[in-house]
Amino acid sequence: MRAILLGAPGAGKGTQAEDIRQHYGCAHISTGDMLRANLKAGTELGKKAKTFMDSGALVPDDVIIGMIEERLSEPDCAKGFLLDGFPRTVPQAEALDELLDKMSRPLDAVLLFDVDDEIVVSRLTNRRTCGKCGKITNLLTHQGENCDCGGTLQQRDDDKEEVIRKRLSVYHTQTAPLIDWYEVKKILRRFDGTRDRIDIFNDVKAMFPE
Ligand code: AMP
């Protein structure tokens, strides 16, 4: 499957990506994860991205497009790819169209996960990542102070309420126009992102039989 996962931060794109990746064997490409890995490794790209990410703003298009171009040429994308957090602007979507045209690898679908802003704020302020195994948990459902593996639960710097609200506003102004963009191309599929993870995944499987 070659698809874009679209939706506000906290809409469940990463969670669905995990299930879809395992089922269809395609690569999961999260631009947020790639940027955080660069930040951690102290690369030039990471340094460039840091101030934007800390404030909840978008990293400039040229940085992101270059990163995606390289990533899509890697061998694990041969069976398909799930773009999670990309594209986030119309110029990114245009660049992606051009790139996929050049590669003769058109998109199968854009999966949109709809979730109200207040649910997003509640989900993200309670989201934690294990410092040891990297698993993401949510305090709304998780029992105990630590991760199941014993690791310490950490909060992403940009999961503080003030930054979340900025990220949501950026989503509505810069990313939401992509909904119409892909609707016109007739490849947009909508999902209620507040439903159970398994129910959403079952709908995805029914829509895209292997
Ligand atoms: P995410 O983990 O997808 O919520 O991304 C975290 C942060 O990384 C965002 O708030 C942006 O600062 C940056 N980022 C991730 N993907 C993109 C993108 N496609 N374009 C611009 N900035 C991005």
Residues whose N, C-alpha, C, O or C-beta is under 5 A from the ligand:
A	BS01	AMP	P9 T31 G32 D33 L35 F52 M53 G56 A57 L58 V59 I64 G85 F86 P87 R88
